[in-house]
Every structure is written in structure tokens, then in C-alpha cells.
Amino acid sequence: MKTRETKVKALAWLALALFAAAGTVAAIPRPGTCTAANQGQQITETASNGSSRIYLCDDGFWQLYAICDNRGRCTIVI
């Protein structure tokens, strides 16, 4: 039981850290800029602390593709 509680707490702290890092990054690319002409295009938006988010143009909408830390390690979220 304690092992499970410890794992849950560890996951909660990890999620909190990811949200904190993600909150410092610029907003999603402007609406209307994802069209059939640039389908599959990726845009990287970098924060002042070096972390970044990569967005993918898919079916007329920008989707968050990956969250990267300031060392270049990225986590794919799609």
C-alpha cells in the first residue's frame, strides 16, 4: 500500500514539474495559419528559459507534438 502511495506522489510531482515548465512557453501558433498548404509542418516555440514546445499542423489545427526541456530532451505527447 505504501509503495503505491509513493508512486502516486512521485507521479504527481512529475506532472507538476511538467506543467510548471510548460507554462513558461509561448502560446499555440496563431489560428488560421494551419492550412492544407502546410499540412505536416512543425513549428517550435522557445521560452526564455530554453525550454520549448513543438506544434504540428494536422487537418487544419495546430496540435502539441512535443515538450522539450532546456537541454534538448523532448517528450512526444501525440
Phi and psi restraints in degrees (range 20) as a CNS / XPLOR table:
assign (resid 1 and name C) (resid 2 and name N)
       (resid 2 and name CA) (resid 2 and name C) 1.0 -67.3 20.0 2
assign (resid 2 and name N) (resid 2 and name CA)
       (resid 2 and name C) (resid 3 and name N) 1.0 -33.5 20.0 2
assign (resid 2 and name C) (resid 3 and name N)
       (resid 3 and name CA) (resid 3 and name C) 1.0 -62.5 20.0 2
assign (resid 3 and name N) (resid 3 and name CA)
       (resid 3 and name C) (resid 4 and name N) 1.0 -43.1 20.0 2
assign (resid 3 and name C) (resid 4 and name N)
       (resid 4 and name CA) (resid 4 and name C) 1.0 -64.1 20.0 2
assign (resid 4 and name N) (resid 4 and name CA)
       (resid 4 and name C) (resid 5 and name N) 1.0 -43.7 20.0 2
assign (resid 4 and name C) (resid 5 and name N)
       (resid 5 and name CA) (resid 5 and name C) 1.0 -63.0 20.0 2
assign (resid 5 and name N) (resid 5 and name CA)
       (resid 5 and name C) (resid 6 and name N) 1.0 -39.1 20.0 2
assign (resid 5 and name C) (resid 6 and name N)
       (resid 6 and name CA) (resid 6 and name C) 1.0 -64.1 20.0 2
assign (resid 6 and name N) (resid 6 and name CA)
       (resid 6 and name C) (resid 7 and name N) 1.0 -43.2 20.0 2
assign (resid 6 and name C) (resid 7 and name N)
       (resid 7 and name CA) (resid 7 and name C) 1.0 -63.2 20.0 2
assign (resid 7 and name N) (resid 7 and name CA)
       (resid 7 and name C) (resid 8 and name N) 1.0 -42.3 20.0 2
assign (resid 7 and name C) (resid 8 and name N)
       (resid 8 and name CA) (resid 8 and name C) 1.0 -62.6 20.0 2
assign (resid 8 and name N) (resid 8 and name CA)
       (resid 8 and name C) (resid 9 and name N) 1.0 -43.6 20.0 2
assign (resid 8 and name C) (resid 9 and name N)
       (resid 9 and name CA) (resid 9 and name C) 1.0 -64.0 20.0 2
assign (resid 9 and name N) (resid 9 and name CA)
       (resid 9 and name C) (resid 10 and name N) 1.0 -41.5 20.0 2
assign (resid 9 and name C) (resid 10 and name N)
       (resid 10 and name CA) (resid 10 and name C) 1.0 -63.1 20.0 2
assign (resid 10 and name N) (resid 10 and name CA)
       (resid 10 and name C) (resid 11 and name N) 1.0 -42.3 20.0 2
assign (resid 10 and name C) (resid 11 and name N)
       (resid 11 and name CA) (resid 11 and name C) 1.0 -65.5 20.0 2
assign (resid 11 and name N) (resid 11 and name CA)
       (resid 11 and name C) (resid 12 and name N) 1.0 -37.6 20.0 2
assign (resid 11 and name C) (resid 12 and name N)
       (resid 12 and name CA) (resid 12 and name C) 1.0 -63.5 20.0 2
assign (resid 12 and name N) (resid 12 and name CA)
       (resid 12 and name C) (resid 13 and name N) 1.0 -42.6 20.0 2
assign (resid 12 and name C) (resid 13 and name N)
       (resid 13 and name CA) (resid 13 and name C) 1.0 -66.2 20.0 2
assign (resid 13 and name N) (resid 13 and name CA)
       (resid 13 and name C) (resid 14 and name N) 1.0 -38.5 20.0 2
assign (resid 13 and name C) (resid 14 and name N)
       (resid 14 and name CA) (resid 14 and name C) 1.0 -63.4 20.0 2
assign (resid 14 and name N) (resid 14 and name CA)
       (resid 14 and name C) (resid 15 and name N) 1.0 -45.5 20.0 2
assign (resid 14 and name C) (resid 15 and name N)
       (resid 15 and name CA) (resid 15 and name C) 1.0 -61.1 20.0 2
assign (resid 15 and name N) (resid 15 and name CA)
       (resid 15 and name C) (resid 16 and name N) 1.0 -42.6 20.0 2
assign (resid 15 and name C) (resid 16 and name N)
       (resid 16 and name CA) (resid 16 and name C) 1.0 -61.9 20.0 2
assign (resid 16 and name N) (resid 16 and name CA)
       (resid 16 and name C) (resid 17 and name N) 1.0 -41.8 20.0 2
assign (resid 16 and name C) (resid 17 and name N)
       (resid 17 and name CA) (resid 17 and name C) 1.0 -64.5 20.0 2
assign (resid 17 and name N) (resid 17 and name CA)
       (resid 17 and name C) (resid 18 and name N) 1.0 -41.1 20.0 2
assign (resid 17 and name C) (resid 18 and name N)
       (resid 18 and name CA) (resid 18 and name C) 1.0 -65.3 20.0 2
assign (resid 18 and name N) (resid 18 and name CA)
       (resid 18 and name C) (resid 19 and name N) 1.0 -41.9 20.0 2
assign (resid 18 and name C) (resid 19 and name N)
       (resid 19 and name CA) (resid 19 and name C) 1.0 -65.0 20.0 2
assign (resid 19 and name N) (resid 19 and name CA)
       (resid 19 and name C) (resid 20 and name N) 1.0 -38.6 20.0 2
assign (resid 19 and name C) (resid 20 and name N)
       (resid 20 and name CA) (resid 20 and name C) 1.0 -64.9 20.0 2
assign (resid 20 and name N) (resid 20 and name CA)
       (resid 20 and name C) (resid 21 and name N) 1.0 -42.9 20.0 2
assign (resid 20 and name C) (resid 21 and name N)
       (resid 21 and name CA) (resid 21 and name C) 1.0 -69.5 20.0 2
assign (resid 21 and name N) (resid 21 and name CA)
       (resid 21 and name C) (resid 22 and name N) 1.0 -39.0 20.0 2
assign (resid 21 and name C) (resid 22 and name N)
       (resid 22 and name CA) (resid 22 and name C) 1.0 -70.0 20.0 2
assign (resid 22 and name N) (resid 22 and name CA)
       (resid 22 and name C) (resid 23 and name N) 1.0 -28.7 20.0 2
assign (resid 22 and name C) (resid 23 and name N)
       (resid 23 and name CA) (resid 23 and name C) 1.0 -70.3 20.0 2
assign (resid 23 and name N) (resid 23 and name CA)
       (resid 23 and name C) (resid 24 and name N) 1.0 -12.4 20.0 2
assign (resid 23 and name C) (resid 24 and name N)
       (resid 24 and name CA) (resid 24 and name C) 1.0 -93.6 20.0 2
assign (resid 24 and name N) (resid 24 and name CA)
       (resid 24 and name C) (resid 25 and name N) 1.0 1.6 20.0 2
assign (resid 24 and name C) (resid 25 and name N)
       (resid 25 and name CA) (resid 25 and name C) 1.0 -96.0 20.0 2
assign (resid 25 and name N) (resid 25 and name CA)
       (resid 25 and name C) (resid 26 and name N) 1.0 153.2 20.0 2
assign (resid 25 and name C) (resid 26 and name N)
       (resid 26 and name CA) (resid 26 and name C) 1.0 -60.2 20.0 2
assign (resid 26 and name N) (resid 26 and name CA)
       (resid 26 and name C) (resid 27 and name N) 1.0 166.0 20.0 2
assign (resid 26 and name C) (resid 27 and name N)
       (resid 27 and name CA) (resid 27 and name C) 1.0 -73.4 20.0 2
assign (resid 27 and name N) (resid 27 and name CA)
       (resid 27 and name C) (resid 28 and name N) 1.0 171.2 20.0 2
assign (resid 27 and name C) (resid 28 and name N)
       (resid 28 and name CA) (resid 28 and name C) 1.0 -58.8 20.0 2
assign (resid 28 and name N) (resid 28 and name CA)
       (resid 28 and name C) (resid 29 and name N) 1.0 148.1 20.0 2
assign (resid 28 and name C) (resid 29 and name N)
       (resid 29 and name CA) (resid 29 and name C) 1.0 -54.5 20.0 2
assign (resid 29 and name N) (resid 29 and name CA)
       (resid 29 and name C) (resid 30 and name N) 1.0 154.2 20.0 2
assign (resid 29 and name C) (resid 30 and name N)
       (resid 30 and name CA) (resid 30 and name C) 1.0 -55.1 20.0 2
assign (resid 30 and name N) (resid 30 and name CA)
       (resid 30 and name C) (resid 31 and name N) 1.0 139.1 20.0 2
assign (resid 30 and name C) (resid 31 and name N)
       (resid 31 and name CA) (resid 31 and name C) 1.0 -60.4 20.0 2
assign (resid 31 and name N) (resid 31 and name CA)
       (resid 31 and name C) (resid 32 and name N) 1.0 147.0 20.0 2
assign (resid 31 and name C) (resid 32 and name N)
       (resid 32 and name CA) (resid 32 and name C) 1.0 87.6 20.0 2
assign (resid 32 and name N) (resid 32 and name CA)
       (resid 32 and name C) (resid 33 and name N) 1.0 -6.7 20.0 2
assign (resid 32 and name C) (resid 33 and name N)
       (resid 33 and name CA) (resid 33 and name C) 1.0 -92.2 20.0 2
assign (resid 33 and name N) (resid 33 and name CA)
       (resid 33 and name C) (resid 34 and name N) 1.0 -6.4 20.0 2
assign (resid 33 and name C) (resid 34 and name N)
       (resid 34 and name CA) (resid 34 and name C) 1.0 -100.6 20.0 2
assign (resid 34 and name N) (resid 34 and name CA)
       (resid 34 and name C) (resid 35 and name N) 1.0 107.1 20.0 2
assign (resid 34 and name C) (resid 35 and name N)
       (resid 35 and name CA) (resid 35 and name C) 1.0 -126.5 20.0 2
assign (resid 35 and name N) (resid 35 and name CA)
       (resid 35 and name C) (resid 36 and name N) 1.0 176.5 20.0 2
assign (resid 35 and name C) (resid 36 and name N)
       (resid 36 and name CA) (resid 36 and name C) 1.0 -62.2 20.0 2
assign (resid 36 and name N) (resid 36 and name CA)
       (resid 36 and name C) (resid 37 and name N) 1.0 -29.1 20.0 2
assign (resid 36 and name C) (resid 37 and name N)
       (resid 37 and name CA) (resid 37 and name C) 1.0 -67.5 20.0 2
assign (resid 37 and name N) (resid 37 and name CA)
       (resid 37 and name C) (resid 38 and name N) 1.0 -29.6 20.0 2
assign (resid 37 and name C) (resid 38 and name N)
       (resid 38 and name CA) (resid 38 and name C) 1.0 -116.9 20.0 2
assign (resid 38 and name N) (resid 38 and name CA)
       (resid 38 and name C) (resid 39 and name N) 1.0 28.3 20.0 2
assign (resid 38 and name C) (resid 39 and name N)
       (resid 39 and name CA) (resid 39 and name C) 1.0 -54.2 20.0 2
assign (resid 39 and name N) (resid 39 and name CA)
       (resid 39 and name C) (resid 40 and name N) 1.0 129.4 20.0 2
assign (resid 39 and name C) (resid 40 and name N)
       (resid 40 and name CA) (resid 40 and name C) 1.0 89.9 20.0 2
assign (resid 40 and name N) (resid 40 and name CA)
       (resid 40 and name C) (resid 41 and name N) 1.0 -6.8 20.0 2
assign (resid 40 and name C) (resid 41 and name N)
       (resid 41 and name CA) (resid 41 and name C) 1.0 -67.5 20.0 2
assign (resid 41 and name N) (resid 41 and name CA)
       (resid 41 and name C) (resid 42 and name N) 1.0 144.9 20.0 2
assign (resid 41 and name C) (resid 42 and name N)
       (resid 42 and name CA) (resid 42 and name C) 1.0 -115.2 20.0 2
assign (resid 42 and name N) (resid 42 and name CA)
       (resid 42 and name C) (resid 43 and name N) 1.0 139.4 20.0 2
assign (resid 42 and name C) (resid 43 and name N)
       (resid 43 and name CA) (resid 43 and name C) 1.0 -123.8 20.0 2
assign (resid 43 and name N) (resid 43 and name CA)
       (resid 43 and name C) (resid 44 and name N) 1.0 133.1 20.0 2
assign (resid 43 and name C) (resid 44 and name N)
       (resid 44 and name CA) (resid 44 and name C) 1.0 -106.3 20.0 2
assign (resid 44 and name N) (resid 44 and name CA)
       (resid 44 and name C) (resid 45 and name N) 1.0 128.0 20.0 2
assign (resid 44 and name C) (resid 45 and name N)
       (resid 45 and name CA) (resid 45 and name C) 1.0 -114.7 20.0 2
assign (resid 45 and name N) (resid 45 and name CA)
       (resid 45 and name C) (resid 46 and name N) 1.0 124.9 20.0 2
assign (resid 45 and name C) (resid 46 and name N)
       (resid 46 and name CA) (resid 46 and name C) 1.0 -108.8 20.0 2
assign (resid 46 and name N) (resid 46 and name CA)
       (resid 46 and name C) (resid 47 and name N) 1.0 137.8 20.0 2
assign (resid 46 and name C) (resid 47 and name N)
       (resid 47 and name CA) (resid 47 and name C) 1.0 -88.7 20.0 2
assign (resid 47 and name N) (resid 47 and name CA)
       (resid 47 and name C) (resid 48 and name N) 1.0 169.5 20.0 2
assign (resid 47 and name C) (resid 48 and name N)
       (resid 48 and name CA) (resid 48 and name C) 1.0 -66.3 20.0 2
assign (resid 48 and name N) (resid 48 and name CA)
       (resid 48 and name C) (resid 49 and name N) 1.0 -22.8 20.0 2
assign (resid 48 and name C) (resid 49 and name N)
       (resid 49 and name CA) (resid 49 and name C) 1.0 -88.4 20.0 2
assign (resid 49 and name N) (resid 49 and name CA)
       (resid 49 and name C) (resid 50 and name N) 1.0 2.8 20.0 2
assign (resid 49 and name C) (resid 50 and name N)
       (resid 50 and name CA) (resid 50 and name C) 1.0 95.8 20.0 2
assign (resid 50 and name N) (resid 50 and name CA)
       (resid 50 and name C) (resid 51 and name N) 1.0 -12.2 20.0 2
assign (resid 50 and name C) (resid 51 and name N)
       (resid 51 and name CA) (resid 51 and name C) 1.0 -75.6 20.0 2
assign (resid 51 and name N) (resid 51 and name CA)
       (resid 51 and name C) (resid 52 and name N) 1.0 163.1 20.0 2
assign (resid 51 and name C) (resid 52 and name N)
       (resid 52 and name CA) (resid 52 and name C) 1.0 -153.2 20.0 2
assign (resid 52 and name N) (resid 52 and name CA)
       (resid 52 and name C) (resid 53 and name N) 1.0 167.5 20.0 2
assign (resid 52 and name C) (resid 53 and name N)
       (resid 53 and name CA) (resid 53 and name C) 1.0 -128.2 20.0 2
assign (resid 53 and name N) (resid 53 and name CA)
       (resid 53 and name C) (resid 54 and name N) 1.0 143.2 20.0 2
assign (resid 53 and name C) (resid 54 and name N)
       (resid 54 and name CA) (resid 54 and name C) 1.0 -112.9 20.0 2
assign (resid 54 and name N) (resid 54 and name CA)
       (resid 54 and name C) (resid 55 and name N) 1.0 127.0 20.0 2
assign (resid 54 and name C) (resid 55 and name N)
       (resid 55 and name CA) (resid 55 and name C) 1.0 -109.7 20.0 2
assign (resid 55 and name N) (resid 55 and name CA)
       (resid 55 and name C) (resid 56 and name N) 1.0 146.2 20.0 2
assign (resid 55 and name C) (resid 56 and name N)
       (resid 56 and name CA) (resid 56 and name C) 1.0 -119.9 20.0 2
assign (resid 56 and name N) (resid 56 and name CA)
       (resid 56 and name C) (resid 57 and name N) 1.0 129.7 20.0 2
assign (resid 56 and name C) (resid 57 and name N)
       (resid 57 and name CA) (resid 57 and name C) 1.0 -79.7 20.0 2
assign (resid 57 and name N) (resid 57 and name CA)
       (resid 57 and name C) (resid 58 and name N) 1.0 116.8 20.0 2
assign (resid 57 and name C) (resid 58 and name N)
       (resid 58 and name CA) (resid 58 and name C) 1.0 -141.2 20.0 2
assign (resid 58 and name N) (resid 58 and name CA)
       (resid 58 and name C) (resid 59 and name N) 1.0 115.1 20.0 2
assign (resid 58 and name C) (resid 59 and name N)
       (resid 59 and name CA) (resid 59 and name C) 1.0 57.2 20.0 2
assign (resid 59 and name N) (resid 59 and name CA)
       (resid 59 and name C) (resid 60 and name N) 1.0 40.5 20.0 2
assign (resid 59 and name C) (resid 60 and name N)
       (resid 60 and name CA) (resid 60 and name C) 1.0 85.6 20.0 2
assign (resid 60 and name N) (resid 60 and name CA)
       (resid 60 and name C) (resid 61 and name N) 1.0 3.1 20.0 2
assign (resid 60 and name C) (resid 61 and name N)
       (resid 61 and name CA) (resid 61 and name C) 1.0 -132.2 20.0 2
assign (resid 61 and name N) (resid 61 and name CA)
       (resid 61 and name C) (resid 62 and name N) 1.0 145.3 20.0 2
assign (resid 61 and name C) (resid 62 and name N)
       (resid 62 and name CA) (resid 62 and name C) 1.0 -83.2 20.0 2
assign (resid 62 and name N) (resid 62 and name CA)
       (resid 62 and name C) (resid 63 and name N) 1.0 126.1 20.0 2
assign (resid 62 and name C) (resid 63 and name N)
       (resid 63 and name CA) (resid 63 and name C) 1.0 -117.4 20.0 2
assign (resid 63 and name N) (resid 63 and name CA)
       (resid 63 and name C) (resid 64 and name N) 1.0 140.9 20.0 2
assign (resid 63 and name C) (resid 64 and name N)
       (resid 64 and name CA) (resid 64 and name C) 1.0 -68.1 20.0 2
assign (resid 64 and name N) (resid 64 and name CA)
       (resid 64 and name C) (resid 65 and name N) 1.0 121.4 20.0 2
assign (resid 64 and name C) (resid 65 and name N)
       (resid 65 and name CA) (resid 65 and name C) 1.0 -98.7 20.0 2
assign (resid 65 and name N) (resid 65 and name CA)
       (resid 65 and name C) (resid 66 and name N) 1.0 -42.5 20.0 2
assign (resid 65 and name C) (resid 66 and name N)
       (resid 66 and name CA) (resid 66 and name C) 1.0 -154.2 20.0 2
assign (resid 66 and name N) (resid 66 and name CA)
       (resid 66 and name C) (resid 67 and name N) 1.0 151.5 20.0 2
assign (resid 66 and name C) (resid 67 and name N)
       (resid 67 and name CA) (resid 67 and name C) 1.0 -115.7 20.0 2
assign (resid 67 and name N) (resid 67 and name CA)
       (resid 67 and name C) (resid 68 and name N) 1.0 128.0 20.0 2
assign (resid 67 and name C) (resid 68 and name N)
       (resid 68 and name CA) (resid 68 and name C) 1.0 -119.2 20.0 2
assign (resid 68 and name N) (resid 68 and name CA)
       (resid 68 and name C) (resid 69 and name N) 1.0 144.2 20.0 2
assign (resid 68 and name C) (resid 69 and name N)
       (resid 69 and name CA) (resid 69 and name C) 1.0 -87.1 20.0 2
assign (resid 69 and name N) (resid 69 and name CA)
       (resid 69 and name C) (resid 70 and name N) 1.0 -179.1 20.0 2
assign (resid 69 and name C) (resid 70 and name N)
       (resid 70 and name CA) (resid 70 and name C) 1.0 -75.7 20.0 2
assign (resid 70 and name N) (resid 70 and name CA)
       (resid 70 and name C) (resid 71 and name N) 1.0 -0.5 20.0 2
assign (resid 70 and name C) (resid 71 and name N)
       (resid 71 and name CA) (resid 71 and name C) 1.0 -103.5 20.0 2
assign (resid 71 and name N) (resid 71 and name CA)
       (resid 71 and name C) (resid 72 and name N) 1.0 3.1 20.0 2
assign (resid 71 and name C) (resid 72 and name N)
       (resid 72 and name CA) (resid 72 and name C) 1.0 88.9 20.0 2
assign (resid 72 and name N) (resid 72 and name CA)
       (resid 72 and name C) (resid 73 and name N) 1.0 4.6 20.0 2
assign (resid 72 and name C) (resid 73 and name N)
       (resid 73 and name CA) (resid 73 and name C) 1.0 -83.7 20.0 2
assign (resid 73 and name N) (resid 73 and name CA)
       (resid 73 and name C) (resid 74 and name N) 1.0 125.1 20.0 2
assign (resid 73 and name C) (resid 74 and name N)
       (resid 74 and name CA) (resid 74 and name C) 1.0 -116.1 20.0 2
assign (resid 74 and name N) (resid 74 and name CA)
       (resid 74 and name C) (resid 75 and name N) 1.0 147.9 20.0 2
assign (resid 74 and name C) (resid 75 and name N)
       (resid 75 and name CA) (resid 75 and name C) 1.0 -115.7 20.0 2
assign (resid 75 and name N) (resid 75 and name CA)
       (resid 75 and name C) (resid 76 and name N) 1.0 118.9 20.0 2
assign (resid 75 and name C) (resid 76 and name N)
       (resid 76 and name CA) (resid 76 and name C) 1.0 -73.2 20.0 2
assign (resid 76 and name N) (resid 76 and name CA)
       (resid 76 and name C) (resid 77 and name N) 1.0 131.2 20.0 2
assign (resid 76 and name C) (resid 77 and name N)
       (resid 77 and name CA) (resid 77 and name C) 1.0 -112.1 20.0 2
assign (resid 77 and name N) (resid 77 and name CA)
       (resid 77 and name C) (resid 78 and name N) 1.0 -7.7 20.0 2
